[in-house]
Amino acid sequence: MTINSGSNNAASPTDALPAALRERWRDESVSSVWLRPSDWYHPAVDALATAVLTAGDAALAATELGHARGYDGVGIGETLDDLACLYRTLGATEPPMPVLRALCEGWADAQAGAVVVGAAMDPESGLPSRQYLALRLAETYRDATLPTQRARTAATLGHHLVVVDVATGDVDPFTRAARSAAVGAAMIQTYGDGHPMATLGGGVFAVLARADEDPHPPLEALHREIARRCELLNVRASVRQPVRVWVEPLPSTHEQALRMLDRVARP
């Protein structure tokens, strides 16, 4: 048996290759197709970068990346464009078909699973996913009792959305996770049980609140609680100053509400 007596902490040249490719890939994607730099990174990108450099199973890695993108609410178009950026970085004109198909299958599986599970929890913020909020919105529209000739409004539906955007520039995964934890805890502390809430991805969060209540006291309390928790976790520098918190009235249909979620989550 041969024992390596050298330091286990030193990165070998081959270890550095996937990281270098990842950074070139990210730069290409963010500069051309990716909407929010702060939510580009996921550990699955490292796996795919390693696979394409080492003749590994790129299709399997692409499936995992597609699943991650679908779970995070990234659209299929943006997901495909991002994969194309990786292969352009490698000098290829387009991704291989098996890799492309695997990416799409992973994305589709995540979307289908979200519909079935509905209340899947985001491990960073401790809040449910966007799909959970979409289901609760569907219930809100279903339960609304309105005269047939009147358009639905936030008042007649009885609810509106409170949206929180803390994103600012690009942050590393560990800081992003701590920031999400701080915001998630602040939202739970402020609104408590009975208010469906979710992470929308990219540093954006939302809560379904009653429209017949004065929104200002909880909004002010939420601002204070986010600031306090971000100070405790030492992530204030990664949080938009001031944090954007605003009320979005619900549109007249559930389909319009889902489009609104897309709009506020990925501006």
SULPELIN-V635904 format. One record per residue. N is the residue number from 0. PSI is psi as a letter, one per 20 degrees, with the letter a starting at -180 (999 if undefined). Layout:
[[N | PSI] [N | PSI]]
//
This chain:
[[0 | p] [1 | p] [2 | p] [3 | o] [4 | i] [5 | r] [6 | p] [7 | i] [8 | i] [9 | p] [10 | p] [11 | r] [12 | h] [13 | h] [14 | h] [15 | h] [16 | g] [17 | h] [18 | g] [19 | g] [20 | g] [21 | g] [22 | h] [23 | g] [24 | g] [25 | g] [26 | g] [27 | g] [28 | g] [29 | h] [30 | i] [31 | g] [32 | h] [33 | p] [34 | h] [35 | o] [36 | h] [37 | i] [38 | j] [39 | g] [40 | p] [41 | q] [42 | h] [43 | h] [44 | h] [45 | g] [46 | g] [47 | h] [48 | g] [49 | g] [50 | g] [51 | h] [52 | h] [53 | j] [54 | k] [55 | a] [56 | n] [57 | h] [58 | g] [59 | g] [60 | h] [61 | h] [62 | g] [63 | h] [64 | g] [65 | g] [66 | g] [67 | g] [68 | g] [69 | g] [70 | h] [71 | i] [72 | j] [73 | p] [74 | q] [75 | h] [76 | g] [77 | h] [78 | g] [79 | g] [80 | h] [81 | g] [82 | g] [83 | h] [84 | h] [85 | g] [86 | h] [87 | h] [88 | h] [89 | i] [90 | j] [91 | q] [92 | h] [93 | q] [94 | q] [95 | q] [96 | g] [97 | h] [98 | g] [99 | g] [100 | g] [101 | g] [102 | g] [103 | h] [104 | g] [105 | g] [106 | g] [107 | h] [108 | g] [109 | g] [110 | g] [111 | g] [112 | h] [113 | h] [114 | h] [115 | g] [116 | g] [117 | f] [118 | k] [119 | p] [120 | q] [121 | p] [122 | h] [123 | g] [124 | i] [125 | j] [126 | q] [127 | r] [128 | r] [129 | h] [130 | h] [131 | g] [132 | h] [133 | g] [134 | g] [135 | h] [136 | g] [137 | g] [138 | h] [139 | g] [140 | h] [141 | h] [142 | i] [143 | p] [144 | o] [145 | q] [146 | q] [147 | h] [148 | j] [149 | p] [150 | q] [151 | q] [152 | r] [153 | h] [154 | g] [155 | h] [156 | h] [157 | j] [158 | r] [159 | r] [160 | p] [161 | p] [162 | p] [163 | p] [164 | o] [165 | i] [166 | q] [167 | o] [168 | b] [169 | p] [170 | q] [171 | r] [172 | h] [173 | g] [174 | g] [175 | g] [176 | g] [177 | g] [178 | g] [179 | h] [180 | g] [181 | g] [182 | g] [183 | g] [184 | h] [185 | h] [186 | g] [187 | g] [188 | g] [189 | g] [190 | h] [191 | a] [192 | q] [193 | i] [194 | o] [195 | p] [196 | r] [197 | q] [198 | p] [199 | i] [200 | q] [201 | k] [202 | j] [203 | p] [204 | r] [205 | q] [206 | p] [207 | o] [208 | r] [209 | p] [210 | i] [211 | j] [212 | q] [213 | o] [214 | i] [215 | g] [216 | g] [217 | h] [218 | g] [219 | g] [220 | h] [221 | g] [222 | g] [223 | g] [224 | h] [225 | g] [226 | g] [227 | g] [228 | h] [229 | h] [230 | g] [231 | h] [232 | j] [233 | l] [234 | j] [235 | h] [236 | h] [237 | j] [238 | p] [239 | p] [240 | o] [241 | q] [242 | p] [243 | o] [244 | p] [245 | r] [246 | p] [247 | o] [248 | q] [249 | p] [250 | a] [251 | i] [252 | q] [253 | h] [254 | g] [255 | h] [256 | h] [257 | h] [258 | h] [259 | g] [260 | g] [261 | g] [262 | g] [263 | h] [264 | h] [265 | m] [266 | 999]]
//
